[in-house]
Each structure stands twice: as structure tokens, then as C-alpha cells.
Amino acid sequence: MLVAVVLSGALGWVMSASNHTNGPAGFSRGIVHGALMPAALPRLLIGQDVSIYAPENTGRTYKLGYTVGVNGCGAIFFGINFWRLNRWRGKRRQTPN
């Protein structure tokens, strides 16, 4: 729970800092915003308004970057968890009862 609170606080700071740069958000900022989007869930659940998408963006390139960021974050998170689960199951099968 503490990690979620710290990450959601960091998310607010990173999003506000990245939205104050010059020009519309492009592909690279789309990747960052997409990767940080899942960290917004705790703050959204308690009713805080969290910016998870840059309103001033370049259009298609930003959206592609956002999609890459969300999917990359999900692939890393679920990939690590499935790898750990398979490792745990393998160890469980090897130990005699």
C-alpha cells in the first residue's frame, strides 16, 4: 500500500512536470505517460482527479507512444508475475510430499 501511495504521488509530480515543457507531447512523452498510467489507479479510486493523458499532443504519434507505454508496462508487470508463478509451481512439483 505504501508503494502505491508513493508511486501515485510521484505520478502527479512527473505528469505535471512533463506537461509544462514547450510544445505538444509527442511519441516519447506518450510512452512515459502510458507507462505511468497504471500508477494513477490508487488516486483515481480515492476520488482525486489525475491527469493521465496530455491534452496538448501531436495526435497519432502521441497515441502510438501512449499505447506502447501502457502495453509495455503491462507486459513487464504480468511477464514478471507469470515467470514467478511458473518458477514457484516448478519448485512445488520438485519437492517430495
Backbone as CSV, one residue per row, in Angstrom:
resi,resn,N_x,N_y,N_z,CA_x,CA_y,CA_z,C_x,C_y,C_z
1,MET,0.824,-1.181,0.000,0.000,0.000,0.000,0.877,1.257,0.000
2,LEU,1.953,1.197,0.763,2.873,2.331,0.822,3.497,2.604,-0.547
3,VAL,3.859,1.539,-1.243,4.443,1.693,-2.579,3.437,2.358,-3.520
4,ALA,2.160,1.967,-3.421,1.134,2.564,-4.278,0.972,4.045,-3.993
5,VAL,1.014,4.425,-2.726,0.879,5.842,-2.359,2.072,6.645,-2.873
6,VAL,3.270,6.102,-2.715,4.476,6.798,-3.182,4.463,6.918,-4.702
7,LEU,4.102,5.834,-5.389,4.062,5.885,-6.852,3.011,6.858,-7.361
8,SER,1.865,6.885,-6.723,0.835,7.809,-7.194,1.221,9.259,-6.930
9,GLY,1.927,9.519,-5.849,2.438,10.870,-5.598,3.484,11.260,-6.625
10,ALA,4.358,10.322,-6.954,5.377,10.579,-7.975,4.735,10.784,-9.337
11,LEU,3.655,10.059,-9.594,2.954,10.201,-10.864,2.448,11.624,-11.057
12,GLY,1.835,12.177,-10.019,1.340,13.549,-10.116,2.446,14.537,-10.415
13,TRP,3.579,14.357,-9.767,4.713,15.259,-9.990,5.260,15.108,-11.410
14,VAL,5.446,13.868,-11.873,6.008,13.636,-13.209,5.071,14.154,-14.294
15,MET,3.777,13.897,-14.140,2.824,14.351,-15.157,2.772,15.872,-15.223
16,SER,2.759,16.533,-14.061,2.716,17.996,-14.103,4.016,18.565,-14.657
17,ALA,5.138,17.965,-14.327,6.421,18.445,-14.846,6.524,18.214,-16.351
18,SER,6.038,17.088,-16.840,6.156,16.810,-18.272,5.180,17.631,-19.097
19,ASN,4.082,18.063,-18.505,3.121,18.884,-19.242,3.516,20.351,-19.299
20,HIS,4.549,20.762,-18.557,4.992,22.156,-18.581,6.124,22.393,-19.570
21,THR,6.522,21.383,-20.312,7.574,21.564,-21.306,6.981,22.226,-22.544
22,ASN,7.852,22.799,-23.350,7.401,23.510,-24.551,6.918,22.538,-25.616
23,GLY,5.874,22.902,-26.295,5.372,22.127,-27.417,4.441,21.009,-26.993
24,PRO,3.748,20.458,-27.982,2.835,19.363,-27.676,3.594,18.070,-27.366
25,ALA,2.938,17.201,-26.607,3.544,15.919,-26.239,3.629,15.031,-27.474
26,GLY,4.778,14.398,-27.659,4.995,13.523,-28.811,5.104,12.068,-28.409
27,PHE,5.764,11.301,-29.242,5.877,9.850,-29.048,6.558,9.493,-27.725
28,SER,7.685,10.125,-27.418,8.432,9.750,-26.212,7.659,10.091,-24.939
29,ARG,7.019,11.242,-24.900,6.204,11.563,-23.725,4.965,10.680,-23.664
30,GLY,4.478,10.236,-24.812,3.370,9.289,-24.839,3.752,7.974,-24.186
31,ILE,4.979,7.518,-24.431,5.454,6.284,-23.806,5.515,6.451,-22.288
32,VAL,6.052,7.570,-21.835,6.158,7.825,-20.392,4.767,7.907,-19.762
33,HIS,3.865,8.653,-20.383,2.516,8.787,-19.840,1.786,7.446,-19.826
34,GLY,1.967,6.653,-20.868,1.337,5.335,-20.917,1.889,4.385,-19.865
35,ALA,3.204,4.429,-19.656,3.816,3.547,-18.658,3.408,3.944,-17.243
36,LEU,3.163,5.222,-17.008,2.786,5.686,-15.678,1.282,5.611,-15.422
37,MET,0.491,5.388,-16.458,-0.958,5.387,-16.311,-1.461,4.392,-15.259
38,PRO,-0.971,3.149,-15.182,-1.473,2.237,-14.156,-1.227,2.725,-12.724
39,ALA,-0.221,3.546,-12.526,0.069,4.072,-11.188,-0.973,5.095,-10.741
40,ALA,-1.813,5.549,-11.656,-2.850,6.517,-11.311,-4.045,5.876,-10.621
41,LEU,-4.175,4.569,-10.698,-5.347,3.886,-10.157,-5.613,4.175,-8.684
42,PRO,-4.626,4.115,-7.789,-4.932,4.401,-6.376,-5.515,5.791,-6.158
43,ARG,-4.999,6.781,-6.846,-5.513,8.151,-6.679,-6.897,8.297,-7.302
44,LEU,-7.138,7.616,-8.392,-8.461,7.664,-9.011,-9.500,6.986,-8.117
45,LEU,-9.104,5.904,-7.450,-10.033,5.179,-6.579,-10.463,6.000,-5.368
46,ILE,-9.579,6.877,-4.882,-9.949,7.683,-3.718,-10.604,9.006,-4.128
47,GLY,-10.815,9.186,-5.432,-11.572,10.341,-5.899,-10.771,11.538,-6.339
48,GLN,-9.476,11.436,-6.431,-8.668,12.566,-6.894,-8.634,12.589,-8.420
49,ASP,-8.607,13.776,-8.974,-8.523,13.939,-10.416,-7.052,13.888,-10.821
50,VAL,-6.702,12.884,-11.613,-5.318,12.681,-12.032,-5.246,12.805,-13.547
51,SER,-4.307,13.600,-14.021,-4.105,13.738,-15.456,-3.284,12.558,-15.955
52,ILE,-3.880,11.722,-16.795,-3.152,10.550,-17.301,-2.935,10.645,-18.814
53,TYR,-3.345,11.750,-19.394,-3.260,11.916,-20.834,-2.976,13.383,-21.116
54,ALA,-2.002,13.671,-21.962,-1.659,15.053,-22.281,-2.700,15.636,-23.236
55,PRO,-3.413,16.674,-22.821,-4.433,17.246,-23.703,-3.837,17.900,-24.945
56,GLU,-2.639,18.454,-24.810,-1.962,19.059,-25.968,-0.920,18.071,-26.467
57,ASN,-1.258,17.339,-27.522,-0.346,16.314,-28.035,-0.277,16.390,-29.553
58,THR,0.594,15.570,-30.127,0.822,15.596,-31.572,-0.158,14.716,-32.343
59,GLY,-1.052,14.064,-31.659,-2.049,13.240,-32.352,-1.640,11.783,-32.411
60,ARG,-1.529,11.281,-33.620,-1.277,9.859,-33.823,0.025,9.382,-33.169
61,THR,1.097,10.165,-33.282,2.376,9.713,-32.718,2.307,9.637,-31.192
62,TYR,1.630,10.597,-30.565,1.466,10.547,-29.108,0.640,9.328,-28.713
63,LYS,-0.436,9.083,-29.424,-1.302,7.949,-29.108,-0.581,6.623,-29.303
64,LEU,0.263,6.534,-30.319,1.057,5.318,-30.509,2.037,5.129,-29.352
65,GLY,2.683,6.213,-28.938,3.598,6.139,-27.803,2.876,5.760,-26.523
66,TYR,1.695,6.319,-26.316,0.888,6.010,-25.137,0.533,4.522,-25.116
67,THR,0.129,4.002,-26.273,-0.217,2.588,-26.381,0.997,1.704,-26.114
68,VAL,2.142,2.076,-26.654,3.375,1.323,-26.407,3.716,1.334,-24.917
69,GLY,3.558,2.483,-24.265,3.859,2.593,-22.843,2.943,1.741,-21.979
70,VAL,1.637,1.799,-22.246,0.679,1.002,-21.465,0.938,-0.491,-21.663
71,ASN,1.088,-0.907,-22.924,1.308,-2.330,-23.196,2.661,-2.810,-22.702
72,GLY,3.676,-1.976,-22.812,4.998,-2.352,-22.307,4.997,-2.516,-20.801
73,CYS,4.337,-1.594,-20.104,4.233,-1.689,-18.652,3.477,-2.950,-18.252
74,GLY,2.373,-3.235,-18.946,1.603,-4.446,-18.658,2.388,-5.706,-18.948
75,ALA,3.132,-5.713,-20.047,3.926,-6.894,-20.395,5.003,-7.148,-19.356
76,ILE,5.635,-6.094,-18.876,6.666,-6.269,-17.847,6.043,-6.760,-16.551
77,PHE,4.955,-6.112,-16.111,4.313,-6.493,-14.855,3.797,-7.930,-14.902
78,PHE,2.999,-8.247,-15.926,2.428,-9.586,-15.997,3.477,-10.626,-16.356
79,GLY,4.460,-10.249,-17.164,5.531,-11.188,-17.505,6.316,-11.606,-16.278
80,ILE,6.661,-10.647,-15.416,7.390,-10.968,-14.186,6.543,-11.833,-13.273
81,ASN,5.258,-11.501,-13.132,4.394,-12.294,-12.249,4.170,-13.707,-12.773
82,PHE,3.969,-13.877,-14.089,3.804,-15.218,-14.637,5.091,-16.010,-14.523
83,TRP,6.228,-15.358,-14.712,7.517,-16.040,-14.575,7.689,-16.527,-13.143
84,ARG,7.361,-15.681,-12.162,7.484,-16.065,-10.756,6.519,-17.190,-10.408
85,LEU,5.303,-17.131,-10.940,4.318,-18.174,-10.686,4.783,-19.504,-11.263
86,ASN,5.306,-19.505,-12.482,5.822,-20.741,-13.084,7.009,-21.278,-12.315
87,ARG,7.877,-20.398,-11.834,9.014,-20.839,-11.026,8.547,-21.472,-9.730
88,TRP,7.546,-20.845,-9.100,7.005,-21.369,-7.853,6.345,-22.720,-8.078
89,ARG,5.594,-22.870,-9.157,4.954,-24.154,-9.467,5.994,-25.224,-9.745
90,GLY,7.071,-24.859,-10.453,8.135,-25.820,-10.740,8.814,-26.300,-9.459
91,LYS,9.066,-25.408,-8.528,9.684,-25.799,-7.262,8.744,-26.666,-6.439
92,ARG,7.465,-26.369,-6.518,6.475,-27.129,-5.777,6.368,-28.555,-6.278
93,ARG,6.496,-28.753,-7.584,6.442,-30.103,-8.167,7.673,-30.923,-7.812
94,GLN,8.814,-30.247,-7.665,10.067,-30.941,-7.403,10.202,-31.410,-5.956
95,THR,9.553,-30.743,-5.034,9.694,-31.122,-3.625,8.801,-32.321,-3.321
96,PRO,9.357,-33.351,-2.668,8.551,-34.515,-2.322,7.604,-34.194,-1.167
97,ASN,6.439,-34.816,-1.173,5.442,-34.589,-0.115,5.725,-35.392,1.076
